Amino acid sequence: MRNLDGKRARWIRVRMGVLCGVMGVSLGVIVASAYRVQVEDGAAWRELAEKQRQRRLHVEPKRGSIYDRSGQPLGVSVEVPSVVADVVELLHGVDDGAQTVVLKDAAVRLGAALSMDSNQVYEKLATRRRFIWLKRRASGDEAAAIRDLADPKKQAKPIRGVTIEGEGHRYYPGRELLGPVLGFVAPDGQGKDGLELALDEELRGRVEEVRGLRDRGGHLLFEGGQVNEQALAGHDVTLTIDSAIQHLVQQELDAAMRTYEPKGGAAVVMDPSTGELLAIASTPGYNPNDYSESDPDARRDRAVTDRFEPGSVMKVFTMTAALTQGVIKPTETIYCEHGTYQVGNVVIHDTHINDYLTPTQILAKSSNIGALKIGLRLGEPGLYAALRRFGFGETTGLPLPGEASGVLRPKGRPWFDVETANASFGQGLSVTTVQLAAAMSAIANGGKLLEPILVKRVTTSGGDVVREGTMHVRREAAPAHVTKLMAEMLTAVTEEGGTGVEAAVPGFRVAGKTATAQKVDPATGKYSPDHFTASFVGFVPAEKPRLVIAVVLDEPMIGHYGGDLAGPIFRRVAEATLRYLGATPNDASKTIAVTRAGDPADKVLAAYRAQGSNVTASGAQGTEVVDGIPVPDAAGMGARDAVRAMLGAGLVPHVEGSGRTVRQAPAAGTIVPKGSDVRLSFEQSS
């Protein structure tokens, strides 16, 4: 600088000063900007950075399992492979012009591995999203093929961004067992029917949002380590259902479908002392593992959703109300008009012609006229209030979707006399199968209407109890002494001369009631002469009931009487279940027990059985005489004709196969007791 001209030196110094000033200002701006970014706007920039390097995942917890009362699994979740694609990762480092070619090539290779159309795969990849389901619930071979495509050791051009993720799949080990009650789970993990829908919130568990970091390759690294899946898992549900009893009931209903050809059927087995449901079955049913292939009608839980006119079963509750209110006495006789009686402009008929009957005989012979006269004595308010006390006209409280409450009377007005008369023997109102079981349980347990229990307990995945199903008495439906009297009276239904002799269980006294209810033809609005609902509802043993069983068959094509069709189903279910529960038979036959002093029901029964019974004047039980029936010859007959022949002879047919009869057991001409089983084997003619 000293050797330079003074003017030039000053100019250089000015330029250096300006440059230093500019650099100082720039540095100040940079520092200020850095301060603003790091300090003043630091939180916002950090959040943006976190968003760029973090990924939020919704972790779907494992769905809780459903078990029967003994711990047998009914519905469980298993992990199956599903194929996921990250298109951004797949195209990482690929030039824009070559991306379409890469996607088409990947679509062809992936489609071949997954047994999918390559165009369908390409449409999914063309969305270029970071998460795409290529195929959910892939097979093991397909998952292995995908792993091979992504393995650089096995492929010259491995496909990046395609991974296998475990996805929960609902599996029902029992297949059709309890299908309509359990329901099913859709691919999105949502319960869609039955208990899976009703308890979906508890079974699904807690959906949690989990944050993770992405590395250069887009792989997810969880911030907090491994997610505690057990803490998020859904609750397990234990039912009161016993799988063995449920299987037995469904087997009997399926056999009835083949034998009597009804539109459908339902059956409920209930413990009357606790309200626990041991079985609840519907037919036709379906396999929830293959719900998409089933008919929607088969997925309906008929025991809780289907309403029907109950018919003569309602005479039990009409009689109970009359005895409770004292409008009849157990020993009085009621004139049944020789089988025909007119109420208003409606003529009521009895199936059998009767004159004077006691209340017990009215039940045993199922007299409509006797029941309606008792109902008219009660009057509309008394009968309606009594039926409401037994739970009719309201839901039972089961945790099942679509439960029907039934219809007790037209809304907004009382019954007319003819409607009161009809209601007394089960016409003009509707009920469900589970309502009948709950109401009959009130007769069996001393008058307490219990809320049916289906869910025994709900527990966490760790075994801690969340809630338990406990016995709940809704109300007292009738006094204990009246229900005890009714239990004795109802045993007459299953004894000689009653309509339910086919329901009698050897070694046990059975109390119950048959019903053969005409159905209303929707086309005419009148009762159809051809369509019926056949049912039997009862409990056993009559003295200390262990089981209440309700059986309902809708529109059977072969036969229609409840005692002939539903009665044998009741008998077989009751007999096998009592053995399964370890109940010991007593020495009681189908006749009534020894008269006990002070029990008015036994006096009524003794008076009724005095007409040709084997009960002596002192009440001692004699030897029962059973008349034999020759087995008809069904050789060469079609299934329908063979079944009709057996039913006409008072025998119970069991059908195996289809076509023409080739074998029967017992053989034709064999003398057997009425109500005996006959097995018919059919084969197609060549």
PyMOL commands that set and color helices and strands:
alter all, ss='L'
color gray80, all
select helices_A, chain A and resi 6-40+42-53+87-90+96-114+118-125+140-150+179-182+194-198+200-204+229-232+243-260+288-293+296-299+302-305+311-325+337-339+359-365+368-389+417-424+433-444+480-494+501-503+562-581+600-609+639-648
alter helices_A, ss='H'
color red, helices_A
select strands_A, chain A and resi 54-59+66-67+73-85+132-135+162-171+208-214+220-222+236-239+264-270+277-283+334-335+340-343+346-349+356-357+448-450+455-459+465-468+473-476+511-521+526-540+547-554+628-630+652-657+660-665+671-673+677-683
alter strands_A, ss='S'
color yellow, strands_A
deselect
rebuild
show_as cartoon
